[in-house]
Amino acid sequence: MEIGVLGTGLVGRTIGTKLFQLGHEVLLGSRDEANPKAIAWAKKLGGHHALYGNFRNAAAFGEIVFNCTLGAASLDALHQAGAENLKGKILIDVSNPFDYSTEQLSLTVCNTDSLGEQIQRAFPEARVVKTLNTMNFNLMVDPDKIPGRTNVFVSGNDLNAKGKVTMILRDWFGWKSIIDLGDITTSRGVEMYMILWVSLRRVFSEDERLNIKIMTS
Ligand SMILES: NC(=O)c1ccc[n+]([C@@H]2O[C@H](COP(=O)([O-])OP(=O)(O)OC[C@H]3O[C@@H](n4cnc5c(N)ncnc54)[C@H](OP(=O)(O)O)[C@@H]3O)[C@@H](O)[C@H]2O)c1
């Protein structure tokens, strides 16, 4: 499958690498079509299945598109990608709306709205599914780094899109416990959780991996 990954940071490169290893053709997108990180990534993987370009190239290329851009800039990045290139496609949104403009830990959107919803409203013809934003990048495509079944969540309005994303999480990335939270408004919870996640990161050592495990009785 041809997959567009918007974002050249740790998340974009990690997801892009995993998809490449699974045999997919991946185009990593950036503001700059000759982004040095993307060039180095493609060179390291080699072959014709690891490609790079700008956000527009990546969105046009992908049958499925991942949004792995800085949350505060995701809407801009997606506008650069172009609504026409996202139309009808599954847009897997991994971003978090951290507000880095202030010293206080905060989000650019919360409570009655979320970045997932902003993206879905801005691109009504894309099928947005929010997922994987609640953990460190190194767990996203390798959940067995933590023993036991920790959880990943999906939020989105389109049931077929969520079904496909659930398949990707389970069969491609190895997630065994996937919780469908409901429509895209449930992005609010998984984005606001990230404030707690940052506190937890400070409590535990950098080497310790952490994720949510839901227990019921
Ligand atoms: N790092 C993690 O472990 C982790 C875990 C969960 C969720 N997330 C979320 O995943 C997303 C990616 O995280 P990351 O750590 O890989 O990298 P990041 O530094 O948050 O984002 C890197 C990407 O954002 C793009 N970007 C930055 N400023 C921009 C702007 N003004 N306009 C357009 N695009 C801009 C960059 O474009 P260029 O390529 O042009 O530089 C780059 O592709 C974030 O939303 C983050 O909150 C990260």
The ligand as an SDF file (V2000), in Angstrom:
LIG
                    3D

 48 52  0  0  0  0  0  0  0  0999 V2000
    7.3820   12.2220   20.3760 N   0  0  0  0  0  0  0  0  0  0  0  0
    6.5220   11.3860   20.9440 C   0  0  0  0  0  0  0  0  0  0  0  0
    6.9250   10.4210   21.6060 O   0  0  0  0  0  0  0  0  0  0  0  0
    5.0400   11.5980   20.7510 C   0  0  0  0  0  0  0  0  0  0  0  0
    4.1390   10.7480   21.3900 C   0  0  0  0  0  0  0  0  0  0  0  0
    2.7760   10.9040   21.1660 C   0  0  0  0  0  0  0  0  0  0  0  0
    2.3180   11.8850   20.2980 C   0  0  0  0  0  0  0  0  0  0  0  0
    3.2200   12.7280   19.7200 N   0  0  0  0  0  0  0  0  0  0  0  0
    2.7320   13.7700   18.8170 C   0  0  0  0  0  0  0  0  0  0  0  0
    3.1130   13.4360   17.4900 O   0  0  0  0  0  0  0  0  0  0  0  0
    3.4100   14.6160   16.7430 C   0  0  0  0  0  0  0  0  0  0  0  0
    4.8370   14.5180   16.1960 C   0  0  0  0  0  0  0  0  0  0  0  0
    5.7400   14.4820   17.2570 O   0  0  0  0  0  0  0  0  0  0  0  0
    7.3180   14.3920   17.0160 P   0  0  0  0  0  0  0  0  0  0  0  0
    7.9180   14.3050   18.3580 O   0  0  0  0  0  0  0  0  0  0  0  0
    7.6300   13.3550   16.0170 O   0  0  0  0  0  0  0  0  0  0  0  0
    7.7180   15.7520   16.3030 O   0  0  0  0  0  0  0  0  0  0  0  0
    7.3310   17.2870   16.4520 P   0  0  0  0  0  0  0  0  0  0  0  0
    8.5960   18.0270   16.6400 O   0  0  0  0  0  0  0  0  0  0  0  0
    6.2330   17.4850   17.4330 O   0  0  0  0  0  0  0  0  0  0  0  0
    6.7630   17.5860   14.9640 O   0  0  0  0  0  0  0  0  0  0  0  0
    7.5980   17.4980   13.8750 C   0  0  0  0  0  0  0  0  0  0  0  0
    6.8370   17.8080   12.6000 C   0  0  0  0  0  0  0  0  0  0  0  0
    6.0120   18.9870   12.7420 O   0  0  0  0  0  0  0  0  0  0  0  0
    6.2520   19.8280   11.6360 C   0  0  0  0  0  0  0  0  0  0  0  0
    6.1140   21.2450   11.9720 N   0  0  0  0  0  0  0  0  0  0  0  0
    6.7250   21.9060   12.9970 C   0  0  0  0  0  0  0  0  0  0  0  0
    6.3890   23.2130   12.9520 N   0  0  0  0  0  0  0  0  0  0  0  0
    5.5910   23.3800   11.8700 C   0  0  0  0  0  0  0  0  0  0  0  0
    4.9360   24.4940   11.2990 C   0  0  0  0  0  0  0  0  0  0  0  0
    5.0330   25.7320   11.8230 N   0  0  0  0  0  0  0  0  0  0  0  0
    4.1580   24.2920   10.1970 N   0  0  0  0  0  0  0  0  0  0  0  0
    4.0470   23.0620    9.6550 C   0  0  0  0  0  0  0  0  0  0  0  0
    4.6520   21.9560   10.1650 N   0  0  0  0  0  0  0  0  0  0  0  0
    5.4120   22.1130   11.2500 C   0  0  0  0  0  0  0  0  0  0  0  0
    7.6970   19.5610   11.2490 C   0  0  0  0  0  0  0  0  0  0  0  0
    7.8620   19.9470    9.8980 O   0  0  0  0  0  0  0  0  0  0  0  0
    9.2780   19.8260    9.1640 P   0  0  0  0  0  0  0  0  0  0  0  0
    9.3480   18.3990    8.7320 O   0  0  0  0  0  0  0  0  0  0  0  0
    9.1270   20.7600    8.0210 O   0  0  0  0  0  0  0  0  0  0  0  0
   10.3280   20.2070   10.1440 O   0  0  0  0  0  0  0  0  0  0  0  0
    7.8320   18.0880   11.4760 C   0  0  0  0  0  0  0  0  0  0  0  0
    7.4720   17.3700   10.3120 O   0  0  0  0  0  0  0  0  0  0  0  0
    3.2150   15.7890   17.7250 C   0  0  0  0  0  0  0  0  0  0  0  0
    1.9300   16.3170   17.5520 O   0  0  0  0  0  0  0  0  0  0  0  0
    3.3590   15.1280   19.0880 C   0  0  0  0  0  0  0  0  0  0  0  0
    2.6760   15.8140   20.1160 O   0  0  0  0  0  0  0  0  0  0  0  0
    4.5720   12.6090   19.9220 C   0  0  0  0  0  0  0  0  0  0  0  0
  1  2  1  0
  2  3  2  0
  2  4  1  0
  4  5  1  0
  4 48  2  0
  5  6  2  0
  6  7  1  0
  7  8  2  0
  8  9  1  0
  8 48  1  0
  9 10  1  0
  9 46  1  0
 10 11  1  0
 11 12  1  0
 11 44  1  0
 12 13  1  0
 13 14  1  0
 14 15  2  0
 14 16  1  0
 14 17  1  0
 17 18  1  0
 18 19  2  0
 18 20  1  0
 18 21  1  0
 21 22  1  0
 22 23  1  0
 23 24  1  0
 23 42  1  0
 24 25  1  0
 25 26  1  0
 25 36  1  0
 26 27  1  0
 26 35  1  0
 27 28  2  0
 28 29  1  0
 29 30  1  0
 29 35  2  0
 30 31  1  0
 30 32  2  0
 32 33  1  0
 33 34  2  0
 34 35  1  0
 36 37  1  0
 36 42  1  0
 37 38  1  0
 38 39  2  0
 38 40  1  0
 38 41  1  0
 42 43  1  0
 44 45  1  0
 44 46  1  0
 46 47  1  0
M  CHG  2   8   1  16  -1
M  END
$$$$
